[in-house]
Amino acid sequence: DAGVIQSPRHEVTEMGQEVTLRCKPISGHNSLFWYRQTMMRGLELLIYFNNNVPIDDSGMPEDRFSAKMPNASFSTLKIQPSEPRDSAVYFCASSLGERGGYYTGELFFGEGSRLTVL
Amino acid sequence: KNQVEQSPQSLIILEGKNCTLQCNYTVSPFSNLRWYKQDTGRGPVSLTIMTFSENTKSNGRYTATLDADTKQSSLHITASQLSDSASYICVVSADFGNEKLTFGTGTRLTIIP
C-alpha cells in the first residue's frame, strides 16, 4: 500500500495568493483528517471527514480556509487568501473509523505539505 | 480544558542507553492513549494505542505504560539506536460520544554515537 499521499511536499507563495493542498487517503479508509503542525502549537485538527462528509470543522481557523472531499480517494485543503501566519506543515491522515466516524481508529499520516507564505 | 503535557521537551542520550519519556494528561472522559514517532520532515507513525484496561504495551524496543488513576503515561526505549532520534508525541483521546484527540507538543529525542 502506498500510504497517504500528499502534494505538494513544499509550497512557497506570497501573501494573498491561493494555496491548494491535496491528499489521497489509503484505499478503503473511510475517515480523512487535515492537521496543521507548528513548533509553538504542535498538531492541531482542522477538519475531518467520514465517508466524504465533513464531521467536525471546528478547527478551521477562519473563512479563508476551506476543505473538500469530492470522493473517497481525494481531498483538498484550500487557503485563500494566504497570510504569513498560515506558514506551517499541513498533514493529511486517514483511518478506518467506526461508529459512523465518531471513533477515529488508528491514524495513518502522510508526509506533510510544508507551506511558507512570504 | 483537556491538556496533554510531555516531558522533557528534549533529551539527548548515548546510543545503547535506555530512556523514558513522560506524558501527563487531564483529558476526560478518557478513551485511549497513543504514542507516535515523528522523524524529521516526515509524518507521525503510530507506536502504540492503549485503552483504559491496558497498563502496558510493547512494540519492539518501545514499551508504553499507562496509569489511568494518576493520568500518566510513559514511553520507555530500550537499547537506543541512532534511528530512534525523532520527536515522540503523546495523544490522548476523549470520548464524548464522538472521539476527540488532544495532542502533546512532543519530546525531541536525539541519540548520539
Interface residues (C-beta under 8 A of the other chain):
Chain A: V4 R41 G42 L43 E44 L45 I55 D56 F91 A93 R99 G101 Y102 Y103 T104 E106 L107 F108 F109 G110 E111 G112
Chain B: R34 G41 R42 G43 P44 V45 S46 I49 I89 S93 G97 N98 E99 L101 F103 G104 T105 G106
